[in-house]
Amino acid sequence: MARRPELGKPEEVLSRDDLKELARNLSLLSEPAVRDFYQSAHRECAIINRGTFPPARAIQQLVQAWKTLRKWNP
């Protein structure tokens, strides 16, 4: 059975400023460190079953790490 979202608890989402800070912090790391961050975010975004979905924050972190890696390897 699908899990219902908790309505009383708003989902944590990174603000634009948080995303900019994350992008800056990732750009200061080495490529292997960013790859580790990406893999960790990817694991957190795994859809385990039909009723559970990754939090928005995890998707934002995954995308930001992907963008950083993409800049280094066009």
mmCIF file of the N, C-alpha and C atoms, coordinates in Angstrom:
data_MODEL
# 
_entry.id   MODEL 
# 
loop_
_atom_site.group_PDB 
_atom_site.id 
_atom_site.type_symbol 
_atom_site.label_atom_id 
_atom_site.label_alt_id 
_atom_site.label_comp_id 
_atom_site.label_asym_id 
_atom_site.label_entity_id 
_atom_site.label_seq_id 
_atom_site.pdbx_PDB_ins_code 
_atom_site.Cartn_x 
_atom_site.Cartn_y 
_atom_site.Cartn_z 
_atom_site.occupancy 
_atom_site.B_iso_or_equiv 
_atom_site.pdbx_formal_charge 
_atom_site.auth_seq_id 
_atom_site.auth_comp_id 
_atom_site.auth_asym_id 
_atom_site.auth_atom_id 
_atom_site.pdbx_PDB_model_num 
ATOM 1   N N  . MET A 1 1  ? 0.842  -1.167 0.000   1.00 0.00 ? 1  MET A N  1 
ATOM 2   C CA . MET A 1 1  ? 0.000  0.000  0.000   1.00 0.00 ? 1  MET A CA 1 
ATOM 3   C C  . MET A 1 1  ? 0.896  1.241  0.000   1.00 0.00 ? 1  MET A C  1 
ATOM 4   N N  . ALA A 1 2  ? 0.495  2.233  -0.740  1.00 0.00 ? 2  ALA A N  1 
ATOM 5   C CA . ALA A 1 2  ? 1.283  3.463  -0.856  1.00 0.00 ? 2  ALA A CA 1 
ATOM 6   C C  . ALA A 1 2  ? 1.260  4.239  0.450   1.00 0.00 ? 2  ALA A C  1 
ATOM 7   N N  . ARG A 1 3  ? 2.388  4.828  0.747   1.00 0.00 ? 3  ARG A N  1 
ATOM 8   C CA . ARG A 1 3  ? 2.494  5.657  1.947   1.00 0.00 ? 3  ARG A CA 1 
ATOM 9   C C  . ARG A 1 3  ? 1.985  7.052  1.632   1.00 0.00 ? 3  ARG A C  1 
ATOM 10  N N  . ARG A 1 4  ? 1.146  7.560  2.485   1.00 0.00 ? 4  ARG A N  1 
ATOM 11  C CA . ARG A 1 4  ? 0.621  8.909  2.276   1.00 0.00 ? 4  ARG A CA 1 
ATOM 12  C C  . ARG A 1 4  ? 1.613  9.939  2.794   1.00 0.00 ? 4  ARG A C  1 
ATOM 13  N N  . PRO A 1 5  ? 1.708  11.064 2.118   1.00 0.00 ? 5  PRO A N  1 
ATOM 14  C CA . PRO A 1 5  ? 2.607  12.115 2.607   1.00 0.00 ? 5  PRO A CA 1 
ATOM 15  C C  . PRO A 1 5  ? 2.091  12.694 3.911   1.00 0.00 ? 5  PRO A C  1 
ATOM 16  N N  . GLU A 1 6  ? 3.001  13.120 4.754   1.00 0.00 ? 6  GLU A N  1 
ATOM 17  C CA . GLU A 1 6  ? 2.623  13.747 6.010   1.00 0.00 ? 6  GLU A CA 1 
ATOM 18  C C  . GLU A 1 6  ? 2.245  15.194 5.711   1.00 0.00 ? 6  GLU A C  1 
ATOM 19  N N  . LEU A 1 7  ? 0.980  15.512 5.913   1.00 0.00 ? 7  LEU A N  1 
ATOM 20  C CA . LEU A 1 7  ? 0.494  16.838 5.543   1.00 0.00 ? 7  LEU A CA 1 
ATOM 21  C C  . LEU A 1 7  ? 0.901  17.913 6.544   1.00 0.00 ? 7  LEU A C  1 
ATOM 22  N N  . GLY A 1 8  ? 1.122  17.561 7.790   1.00 0.00 ? 8  GLY A N  1 
ATOM 23  C CA . GLY A 1 8  ? 1.462  18.545 8.796   1.00 0.00 ? 8  GLY A CA 1 
ATOM 24  C C  . GLY A 1 8  ? 2.916  18.976 8.755   1.00 0.00 ? 8  GLY A C  1 
ATOM 25  N N  . LYS A 1 9  ? 3.717  18.265 7.995   1.00 0.00 ? 9  LYS A N  1 
ATOM 26  C CA . LYS A 1 9  ? 5.155  18.526 7.965   1.00 0.00 ? 9  LYS A CA 1 
ATOM 27  C C  . LYS A 1 9  ? 5.558  18.956 6.552   1.00 0.00 ? 9  LYS A C  1 
ATOM 28  N N  . PRO A 1 10 ? 5.887  20.251 6.369   1.00 0.00 ? 10 PRO A N  1 
ATOM 29  C CA . PRO A 1 10 ? 6.249  20.698 5.014   1.00 0.00 ? 10 PRO A CA 1 
ATOM 30  C C  . PRO A 1 10 ? 7.582  20.090 4.565   1.00 0.00 ? 10 PRO A C  1 
ATOM 31  N N  . GLU A 1 11 ? 7.670  19.810 3.287   1.00 0.00 ? 11 GLU A N  1 
ATOM 32  C CA . GLU A 1 11 ? 8.880  19.213 2.735   1.00 0.00 ? 11 GLU A CA 1 
ATOM 33  C C  . GLU A 1 11 ? 10.003 20.250 2.693   1.00 0.00 ? 11 GLU A C  1 
ATOM 34  N N  . GLU A 1 12 ? 11.197 19.819 3.083   1.00 0.00 ? 12 GLU A N  1 
ATOM 35  C CA . GLU A 1 12 ? 12.353 20.717 3.087   1.00 0.00 ? 12 GLU A CA 1 
ATOM 36  C C  . GLU A 1 12 ? 12.857 20.906 1.660   1.00 0.00 ? 12 GLU A C  1 
ATOM 37  N N  . VAL A 1 13 ? 12.919 22.172 1.245   1.00 0.00 ? 13 VAL A N  1 
ATOM 38  C CA . VAL A 1 13 ? 13.377 22.525 -0.094  1.00 0.00 ? 13 VAL A CA 1 
ATOM 39  C C  . VAL A 1 13 ? 14.485 23.558 0.057   1.00 0.00 ? 13 VAL A C  1 
ATOM 40  N N  . LEU A 1 14 ? 15.540 23.427 -0.736  1.00 0.00 ? 14 LEU A N  1 
ATOM 41  C CA . LEU A 1 14 ? 16.636 24.394 -0.688  1.00 0.00 ? 14 LEU A CA 1 
ATOM 42  C C  . LEU A 1 14 ? 16.226 25.686 -1.401  1.00 0.00 ? 14 LEU A C  1 
ATOM 43  N N  . SER A 1 15 ? 16.542 26.806 -0.786  1.00 0.00 ? 15 SER A N  1 
ATOM 44  C CA . SER A 1 15 ? 16.244 28.109 -1.404  1.00 0.00 ? 15 SER A CA 1 
ATOM 45  C C  . SER A 1 15 ? 17.278 28.393 -2.500  1.00 0.00 ? 15 SER A C  1 
ATOM 46  N N  . ARG A 1 16 ? 17.045 29.425 -3.262  1.00 0.00 ? 16 ARG A N  1 
ATOM 47  C CA . ARG A 1 16 ? 18.009 29.810 -4.307  1.00 0.00 ? 16 ARG A CA 1 
ATOM 48  C C  . ARG A 1 16 ? 19.369 30.126 -3.704  1.00 0.00 ? 16 ARG A C  1 
ATOM 49  N N  . ASP A 1 17 ? 19.362 30.797 -2.563  1.00 0.00 ? 17 ASP A N  1 
ATOM 50  C CA . ASP A 1 17 ? 20.629 31.124 -1.900  1.00 0.00 ? 17 ASP A CA 1 
ATOM 51  C C  . ASP A 1 17 ? 21.341 29.855 -1.427  1.00 0.00 ? 17 ASP A C  1 
ATOM 52  N N  . ASP A 1 18 ? 20.567 28.901 -0.910  1.00 0.00 ? 18 ASP A N  1 
ATOM 53  C CA . ASP A 1 18 ? 21.156 27.626 -0.486  1.00 0.00 ? 18 ASP A CA 1 
ATOM 54  C C  . ASP A 1 18 ? 21.770 26.888 -1.671  1.00 0.00 ? 18 ASP A C  1 
ATOM 55  N N  . LEU A 1 19 ? 21.079 26.935 -2.807  1.00 0.00 ? 19 LEU A N  1 
ATOM 56  C CA . LEU A 1 19 ? 21.589 26.273 -4.005  1.00 0.00 ? 19 LEU A CA 1 
ATOM 57  C C  . LEU A 1 19 ? 22.873 26.927 -4.505  1.00 0.00 ? 19 LEU A C  1 
ATOM 58  N N  . LYS A 1 20 ? 22.911 28.259 -4.443  1.00 0.00 ? 20 LYS A N  1 
ATOM 59  C CA . LYS A 1 20 ? 24.128 28.970 -4.857  1.00 0.00 ? 20 LYS A CA 1 
ATOM 60  C C  . LYS A 1 20 ? 25.295 28.617 -3.939  1.00 0.00 ? 20 LYS A C  1 
ATOM 61  N N  . GLU A 1 21 ? 25.022 28.554 -2.643  1.00 0.00 ? 21 GLU A N  1 
ATOM 62  C CA . GLU A 1 21 ? 26.071 28.198 -1.685  1.00 0.00 ? 21 GLU A CA 1 
ATOM 63  C C  . GLU A 1 21 ? 26.545 26.760 -1.905  1.00 0.00 ? 21 GLU A C  1 
ATOM 64  N N  . LEU A 1 22 ? 25.608 25.845 -2.174  1.00 0.00 ? 22 LEU A N  1 
ATOM 65  C CA . LEU A 1 22 ? 25.973 24.459 -2.449  1.00 0.00 ? 22 LEU A CA 1 
ATOM 66  C C  . LEU A 1 22 ? 26.834 24.378 -3.711  1.00 0.00 ? 22 LEU A C  1 
ATOM 67  N N  . ALA A 1 23 ? 26.460 25.109 -4.749  1.00 0.00 ? 23 ALA A N  1 
ATOM 68  C CA . ALA A 1 23 ? 27.235 25.110 -5.998  1.00 0.00 ? 23 ALA A CA 1 
ATOM 69  C C  . ALA A 1 23 ? 28.646 25.637 -5.747  1.00 0.00 ? 23 ALA A C  1 
ATOM 70  N N  . ARG A 1 24 ? 28.753 26.687 -4.962  1.00 0.00 ? 24 ARG A N  1 
ATOM 71  C CA . ARG A 1 24 ? 30.068 27.250 -4.646  1.00 0.00 ? 24 ARG A CA 1 
ATOM 72  C C  . ARG A 1 24 ? 30.911 26.251 -3.857  1.00 0.00 ? 24 ARG A C  1 
ATOM 73  N N  . ASN A 1 25 ? 30.297 25.629 -2.848  1.00 0.00 ? 25 ASN A N  1 
ATOM 74  C CA . ASN A 1 25 ? 31.024 24.650 -2.032  1.00 0.00 ? 25 ASN A CA 1 
ATOM 75  C C  . ASN A 1 25 ? 31.473 23.447 -2.859  1.00 0.00 ? 25 ASN A C  1 
ATOM 76  N N  . LEU A 1 26 ? 30.618 22.980 -3.754  1.00 0.00 ? 26 LEU A N  1 
ATOM 77  C CA . LEU A 1 26 ? 30.990 21.844 -4.597  1.00 0.00 ? 26 LEU A CA 1 
ATOM 78  C C  . LEU A 1 26 ? 32.123 22.223 -5.554  1.00 0.00 ? 26 LEU A C  1 
ATOM 79  N N  . SER A 1 27 ? 32.119 23.465 -6.034  1.00 0.00 ? 27 SER A N  1 
ATOM 80  C CA . SER A 1 27 ? 33.166 23.884 -6.973  1.00 0.00 ? 27 SER A CA 1 
ATOM 81  C C  . SER A 1 27 ? 34.536 23.957 -6.301  1.00 0.00 ? 27 SER A C  1 
ATOM 82  N N  . LEU A 1 28 ? 34.554 24.070 -4.982  1.00 0.00 ? 28 LEU A N  1 
ATOM 83  C CA . LEU A 1 28 ? 35.817 24.130 -4.247  1.00 0.00 ? 28 LEU A CA 1 
ATOM 84  C C  . LEU A 1 28 ? 36.382 22.739 -3.936  1.00 0.00 ? 28 LEU A C  1 
ATOM 85  N N  . LEU A 1 29 ? 35.553 21.708 -4.100  1.00 0.00 ? 29 LEU A N  1 
ATOM 86  C CA . LEU A 1 29 ? 35.992 20.338 -3.817  1.00 0.00 ? 29 LEU A CA 1 
ATOM 87  C C  . LEU A 1 29 ? 36.724 19.736 -5.012  1.00 0.00 ? 29 LEU A C  1 
ATOM 88  N N  . SER A 1 30 ? 37.430 18.663 -4.750  1.00 0.00 ? 30 SER A N  1 
ATOM 89  C CA . SER A 1 30 ? 38.081 17.928 -5.840  1.00 0.00 ? 30 SER A CA 1 
ATOM 90  C C  . SER A 1 30 ? 37.031 17.118 -6.598  1.00 0.00 ? 30 SER A C  1 
ATOM 91  N N  . GLU A 1 31 ? 37.391 16.694 -7.799  1.00 0.00 ? 31 GLU A N  1 
ATOM 92  C CA . GLU A 1 31 ? 36.443 15.909 -8.597  1.00 0.00 ? 31 GLU A CA 1 
ATOM 93  C C  . GLU A 1 31 ? 36.034 14.607 -7.900  1.00 0.00 ? 31 GLU A C  1 
ATOM 94  N N  . PRO A 1 32 ? 36.971 13.852 -7.306  1.00 0.00 ? 32 PRO A N  1 
ATOM 95  C CA . PRO A 1 32 ? 36.540 12.629 -6.592  1.00 0.00 ? 32 PRO A CA 1 
ATOM 96  C C  . PRO A 1 32 ? 35.586 12.925 -5.426  1.00 0.00 ? 32 PRO A C  1 
ATOM 97  N N  . ALA A 1 33 ? 35.786 14.039 -4.738  1.00 0.00 ? 33 ALA A N  1 
ATOM 98  C CA . ALA A 1 33 ? 34.896 14.399 -3.636  1.00 0.00 ? 33 ALA A CA 1 
ATOM 99  C C  . ALA A 1 33 ? 33.494 14.740 -4.146  1.00 0.00 ? 33 ALA A C  1 
ATOM 100 N N  . VAL A 1 34 ? 33.426 15.429 -5.280  1.00 0.00 ? 34 VAL A N  1 
ATOM 101 C CA . VAL A 1 34 ? 32.121 15.756 -5.861  1.00 0.00 ? 34 VAL A CA 1 
ATOM 102 C C  . VAL A 1 34 ? 31.442 14.485 -6.367  1.00 0.00 ? 34 VAL A C  1 
ATOM 103 N N  . ARG A 1 35 ? 32.225 13.566 -6.927  1.00 0.00 ? 35 ARG A N  1 
ATOM 104 C CA . ARG A 1 35 ? 31.654 12.282 -7.367  1.00 0.00 ? 35 ARG A CA 1 
ATOM 105 C C  . ARG A 1 35 ? 31.072 11.506 -6.182  1.00 0.00 ? 35 ARG A C  1 
ATOM 106 N N  . ASP A 1 36 ? 31.768 11.530 -5.054  1.00 0.00 ? 36 ASP A N  1 
ATOM 107 C CA . ASP A 1 36 ? 31.262 10.872 -3.839  1.00 0.00 ? 36 ASP A CA 1 
ATOM 108 C C  . ASP A 1 36 ? 29.950 11.520 -3.387  1.00 0.00 ? 36 ASP A C  1 
ATOM 109 N N  . PHE A 1 37 ? 29.920 12.857 -3.414  1.00 0.00 ? 37 PHE A N  1 
ATOM 110 C CA . PHE A 1 37 ? 28.700 13.585 -3.045  1.00 0.00 ? 37 PHE A CA 1 
ATOM 111 C C  . PHE A 1 37 ? 27.565 13.211 -3.990  1.00 0.00 ? 37 PHE A C  1 
ATOM 112 N N  . TYR A 1 38 ? 27.869 13.146 -5.286  1.00 0.00 ? 38 TYR A N  1 
ATOM 113 C CA . TYR A 1 38 ? 26.871 12.781 -6.292  1.00 0.00 ? 38 TYR A CA 1 
ATOM 114 C C  . TYR A 1 38 ? 26.332 11.373 -6.029  1.00 0.00 ? 38 TYR A C  1 
ATOM 115 N N  . GLN A 1 39 ? 27.222 10.437 -5.775  1.00 0.00 ? 39 GLN A N  1 
ATOM 116 C CA . GLN A 1 39 ? 26.796 9.055  -5.529  1.00 0.00 ? 39 GLN A CA 1 
ATOM 117 C C  . GLN A 1 39 ? 25.942 8.948  -4.270  1.00 0.00 ? 39 GLN A C  1 
ATOM 118 N N  . SER A 1 40 ? 26.306 9.700  -3.242  1.00 0.00 ? 40 SER A N  1 
ATOM 119 C CA . SER A 1 40 ? 25.517 9.710  -2.011  1.00 0.00 ? 40 SER A CA 1 
ATOM 120 C C  . SER A 1 40 ? 24.122 10.276 -2.273  1.00 0.00 ? 40 SER A C  1 
ATOM 121 N N  . ALA A 1 41 ? 24.051 11.380 -3.020  1.00 0.00 ? 41 ALA A N  1 
ATOM 122 C CA . ALA A 1 41 ? 22.760 11.975 -3.365  1.00 0.00 ? 41 ALA A CA 1 
ATOM 123 C C  . ALA A 1 41 ? 21.946 11.031 -4.246  1.00 0.00 ? 41 ALA A C  1 
ATOM 124 N N  . HIS A 1 42 ? 22.626 10.333 -5.148  1.00 0.00 ? 42 HIS A N  1 
ATOM 125 C CA . HIS A 1 42 ? 21.938 9.380  -6.035  1.00 0.00 ? 42 HIS A CA 1 
ATOM 126 C C  . HIS A 1 42 ? 21.310 8.246  -5.222  1.00 0.00 ? 42 HIS A C  1 
ATOM 127 N N  . ARG A 1 43 ? 22.036 7.748  -4.238  1.00 0.00 ? 43 ARG A N  1 
ATOM 128 C CA . ARG A 1 43 ? 21.487 6.691  -3.376  1.00 0.00 ? 43 ARG A CA 1 
ATOM 129 C C  . ARG A 1 43 ? 20.277 7.192  -2.597  1.00 0.00 ? 43 ARG A C  1 
ATOM 130 N N  . GLU A 1 44 ? 20.343 8.433  -2.138  1.00 0.00 ? 44 GLU A N  1 
ATOM 131 C CA . GLU A 1 44 ? 19.228 9.005  -1.381  1.00 0.00 ? 44 GLU A CA 1 
ATOM 132 C C  . GLU A 1 44 ? 17.994 9.199  -2.262  1.00 0.00 ? 44 GLU A C  1 
ATOM 133 N N  . CYS A 1 45 ? 18.212 9.349  -3.559  1.00 0.00 ? 45 CYS A N  1 
ATOM 134 C CA . CYS A 1 45 ? 17.103 9.578  -4.490  1.00 0.00 ? 45 CYS A CA 1 
ATOM 135 C C  . CYS A 1 45 ? 16.493 8.280  -5.029  1.00 0.00 ? 45 CYS A C  1 
ATOM 136 N N  . ALA A 1 46 ? 16.999 7.164  -4.602  1.00 0.00 ? 46 ALA A N  1 
ATOM 137 C CA . ALA A 1 46 ? 16.487 5.885  -5.103  1.00 0.00 ? 46 ALA A CA 1 
ATOM 138 C C  . ALA A 1 46 ? 15.014 5.713  -4.722  1.00 0.00 ? 46 ALA A C  1 
ATOM 139 N N  . ILE A 1 47 ? 14.229 5.289  -5.687  1.00 0.00 ? 47 ILE A N  1 
ATOM 140 C CA . ILE A 1 47 ? 12.821 5.003  -5.434  1.00 0.00 ? 47 ILE A CA 1 
ATOM 141 C C  . ILE A 1 47 ? 12.742 3.524  -5.057  1.00 0.00 ? 47 ILE A C  1 
ATOM 142 N N  . ILE A 1 48 ? 12.458 3.275  -3.796  1.00 0.00 ? 48 ILE A N  1 
ATOM 143 C CA . ILE A 1 48 ? 12.486 1.912  -3.272  1.00 0.00 ? 48 ILE A CA 1 
ATOM 144 C C  . ILE A 1 48 ? 11.249 1.127  -3.691  1.00 0.00 ? 48 ILE A C  1 
ATOM 145 N N  . ASN A 1 49 ? 10.106 1.764  -3.644  1.00 0.00 ? 49 ASN A N  1 
ATOM 146 C CA . ASN A 1 49 ? 8.877  1.117  -4.105  1.00 0.00 ? 49 ASN A CA 1 
ATOM 147 C C  . ASN A 1 49 ? 7.963  2.183  -4.692  1.00 0.00 ? 49 ASN A C  1 
ATOM 148 N N  . ARG A 1 50 ? 6.826  1.764  -5.160  1.00 0.00 ? 50 ARG A N  1 
ATOM 149 C CA . ARG A 1 50 ? 5.922  2.694  -5.850  1.00 0.00 ? 50 ARG A CA 1 
ATOM 150 C C  . ARG A 1 50 ? 5.416  3.822  -4.974  1.00 0.00 ? 50 ARG A C  1 
ATOM 151 N N  . GLY A 1 51 ? 5.367  3.622  -3.686  1.00 0.00 ? 51 GLY A N  1 
ATOM 152 C CA . GLY A 1 51 ? 4.756  4.609  -2.802  1.00 0.00 ? 51 GLY A CA 1 
ATOM 153 C C  . GLY A 1 51 ? 5.712  5.606  -2.175  1.00 0.00 ? 51 GLY A C  1 
ATOM 154 N N  . THR A 1 52 ? 6.987  5.414  -2.353  1.00 0.00 ? 52 THR A N  1 
ATOM 155 C CA . THR A 1 52 ? 7.928  6.347  -1.735  1.00 0.00 ? 52 THR A CA 1 
ATOM 156 C C  . THR A 1 52 ? 8.719  7.085  -2.806  1.00 0.00 ? 52 THR A C  1 
ATOM 157 N N  . PHE A 1 53 ? 8.893  8.351  -2.586  1.00 0.00 ? 53 PHE A N  1 
ATOM 158 C CA . PHE A 1 53 ? 9.639  9.175  -3.512  1.00 0.00 ? 53 PHE A CA 1 
ATOM 159 C C  . PHE A 1 53 ? 10.697 9.956  -2.752  1.00 0.00 ? 53 PHE A C  1 
ATOM 160 N N  . PRO A 1 54 ? 11.785 10.306 -3.400  1.00 0.00 ? 54 PRO A N  1 
ATOM 161 C CA . PRO A 1 54 ? 12.846 11.045 -2.711  1.00 0.00 ? 54 PRO A CA 1 
ATOM 162 C C  . PRO A 1 54 ? 12.390 12.461 -2.366  1.00 0.00 ? 54 PRO A C  1 
ATOM 163 N N  . PRO A 1 55 ? 12.943 13.007 -1.307  1.00 0.00 ? 55 PRO A N  1 
ATOM 164 C CA . PRO A 1 55 ? 12.592 14.392 -0.965  1.00 0.00 ? 55 PRO A CA 1 
ATOM 165 C C  . PRO A 1 55 ? 13.156 15.370 -1.999  1.00 0.00 ? 55 PRO A C  1 
ATOM 166 N N  . ALA A 1 56 ? 12.511 16.509 -2.125  1.00 0.00 ? 56 ALA A N  1 
ATOM 167 C CA . ALA A 1 56 ? 12.937 17.524 -3.095  1.00 0.00 ? 56 ALA A CA 1 
ATOM 168 C C  . ALA A 1 56 ? 14.375 17.960 -2.839  1.00 0.00 ? 56 ALA A C  1 
ATOM 169 N N  . ARG A 1 57 ? 14.744 18.088 -1.571  1.00 0.00 ? 57 ARG A N  1 
ATOM 170 C CA . ARG A 1 57 ? 16.100 18.503 -1.214  1.00 0.00 ? 57 ARG A CA 1 
ATOM 171 C C  . ARG A 1 57 ? 17.136 17.551 -1.801  1.00 0.00 ? 57 ARG A C  1 
ATOM 172 N N  . ALA A 1 58 ? 16.865 16.254 -1.745  1.00 0.00 ? 58 ALA A N  1 
ATOM 173 C CA . ALA A 1 58 ? 17.799 15.259 -2.280  1.00 0.00 ? 58 ALA A CA 1 
ATOM 174 C C  . ALA A 1 58 ? 17.943 15.398 -3.794  1.00 0.00 ? 58 ALA A C  1 
ATOM 175 N N  . ILE A 1 59 ? 16.836 15.638 -4.479  1.00 0.00 ? 59 ILE A N  1 
ATOM 176 C CA . ILE A 1 59 ? 16.877 15.831 -5.928  1.00 0.00 ? 59 ILE A CA 1 
ATOM 177 C C  . ILE A 1 59 ? 17.677 17.090 -6.269  1.00 0.00 ? 59 ILE A C  1 
ATOM 178 N N  . GLN A 1 60 ? 17.470 18.153 -5.498  1.00 0.00 ? 60 GLN A N  1 
ATOM 179 C CA . GLN A 1 60 ? 18.205 19.401 -5.740  1.00 0.00 ? 60 GLN A CA 1 
ATOM 180 C C  . GLN A 1 60 ? 19.707 19.181 -5.566  1.00 0.00 ? 60 GLN A C  1 
ATOM 181 N N  . GLN A 1 61 ? 20.101 18.442 -4.541  1.00 0.00 ? 61 GLN A N  1 
ATOM 182 C CA . GLN A 1 61 ? 21.516 18.171 -4.315  1.00 0.00 ? 61 GLN A CA 1 
ATOM 183 C C  . GLN A 1 61 ? 22.104 17.323 -5.443  1.00 0.00 ? 61 GLN A C  1 
ATOM 184 N N  . LEU A 1 62 ? 21.355 16.335 -5.892  1.00 0.00 ? 62 LEU A N  1 
ATOM 185 C CA . LEU A 1 62 ? 21.805 15.484 -6.988  1.00 0.00 ? 62 LEU A CA 1 
ATOM 186 C C  . LEU A 1 62 ? 22.026 16.316 -8.259  1.00 0.00 ? 62 LEU A C  1 
ATOM 187 N N  . VAL A 1 63 ? 21.074 17.170 -8.579  1.00 0.00 ? 63 VAL A N  1 
ATOM 188 C CA . VAL A 1 63 ? 21.176 17.996 -9.784  1.00 0.00 ? 63 VAL A CA 1 
ATOM 189 C C  . VAL A 1 63 ? 22.346 18.966 -9.684  1.00 0.00 ? 63 VAL A C  1 
ATOM 190 N N  . GLN A 1 64 ? 22.555 19.550 -8.509  1.00 0.00 ? 64 GLN A N  1 
ATOM 191 C CA . GLN A 1 64 ? 23.650 20.504 -8.348  1.00 0.00 ? 64 GLN A CA 1 
ATOM 192 C C  . GLN A 1 64 ? 24.996 19.813 -8.508  1.00 0.00 ? 64 GLN A C  1 
ATOM 193 N N  . ALA A 1 65 ? 25.140 18.618 -7.956  1.00 0.00 ? 65 ALA A N  1 
ATOM 194 C CA . ALA A 1 65 ? 26.387 17.856 -8.120  1.00 0.00 ? 65 ALA A CA 1 
ATOM 195 C C  . ALA A 1 65 ? 26.581 17.488 -9.591  1.00 0.00 ? 65 ALA A C  1 
ATOM 196 N N  . TRP A 1 66 ? 25.506 17.087 -10.272 1.00 0.00 ? 66 TRP A N  1 
ATOM 197 C CA . TRP A 1 66 ? 25.588 16.748 -11.693 1.00 0.00 ? 66 TRP A CA 1 
ATOM 198 C C  . TRP A 1 66 ? 26.042 17.962 -12.503 1.00 0.00 ? 66 TRP A C  1 
ATOM 199 N N  . LYS A 1 67 ? 25.484 19.134 -12.198 1.00 0.00 ? 67 LYS A N  1 
ATOM 200 C CA . LYS A 1 67 ? 25.873 20.356 -12.922 1.00 0.00 ? 67 LYS A CA 1 
ATOM 201 C C  . LYS A 1 67 ? 27.357 20.662 -12.722 1.00 0.00 ? 67 LYS A C  1 
ATOM 202 N N  . THR A 1 68 ? 27.842 20.475 -11.501 1.00 0.00 ? 68 THR A N  1 
ATOM 203 C CA . THR A 1 68 ? 29.261 20.736 -11.217 1.00 0.00 ? 68 THR A CA 1 
ATOM 204 C C  . THR A 1 68 ? 30.139 19.770 -11.995 1.00 0.00 ? 68 THR A C  1 
ATOM 205 N N  . LEU A 1 69 ? 29.791 18.493 -11.985 1.00 0.00 ? 69 LEU A N  1 
ATOM 206 C CA . LEU A 1 69 ? 30.577 17.504 -12.734 1.00 0.00 ? 69 LEU A CA 1 
ATOM 207 C C  . LEU A 1 69 ? 30.507 17.783 -14.231 1.00 0.00 ? 69 LEU A C  1 
ATOM 208 N N  . ARG A 1 70 ? 29.365 18.201 -14.701 1.00 0.00 ? 70 ARG A N  1 
ATOM 209 C CA . ARG A 1 70 ? 29.180 18.485 -16.131 1.00 0.00 ? 70 ARG A CA 1 
ATOM 210 C C  . ARG A 1 70 ? 30.053 19.662 -16.580 1.00 0.00 ? 70 ARG A C  1 
ATOM 211 N N  . LYS A 1 71 ? 30.211 20.665 -15.715 1.00 0.00 ? 71 LYS A N  1 
ATOM 212 C CA . LYS A 1 71 ? 31.067 21.809 -16.051 1.00 0.00 ? 71 LYS A CA 1 
ATOM 213 C C  . LYS A 1 71 ? 32.516 21.374 -16.227 1.00 0.00 ? 71 LYS A C  1 
ATOM 214 N N  . TRP A 1 72 ? 32.948 20.407 -15.428 1.00 0.00 ? 72 TRP A N  1 
ATOM 215 C CA . TRP A 1 72 ? 34.333 19.949 -15.490 1.00 0.00 ? 72 TRP A CA 1 
ATOM 216 C C  . TRP A 1 72 ? 34.587 19.018 -16.670 1.00 0.00 ? 72 TRP A C  1 
ATOM 217 N N  . ASN A 1 73 ? 33.549 18.300 -17.110 1.00 0.00 ? 73 ASN A N  1 
ATOM 218 C CA . ASN A 1 73 ? 33.691 17.326 -18.201 1.00 0.00 ? 73 ASN A CA 1 
ATOM 219 C C  . ASN A 1 73 ? 32.643 17.601 -19.276 1.00 0.00 ? 73 ASN A C  1 
ATOM 220 N N  . PRO A 1 74 ? 32.848 18.636 -20.091 1.00 0.00 ? 74 PRO A N  1 
ATOM 221 C CA . PRO A 1 74 ? 31.825 18.989 -21.102 1.00 0.00 ? 74 PRO A CA 1 
ATOM 222 C C  . PRO A 1 74 ? 31.692 17.946 -22.193 1.00 0.00 ? 74 PRO A C  1 
# 
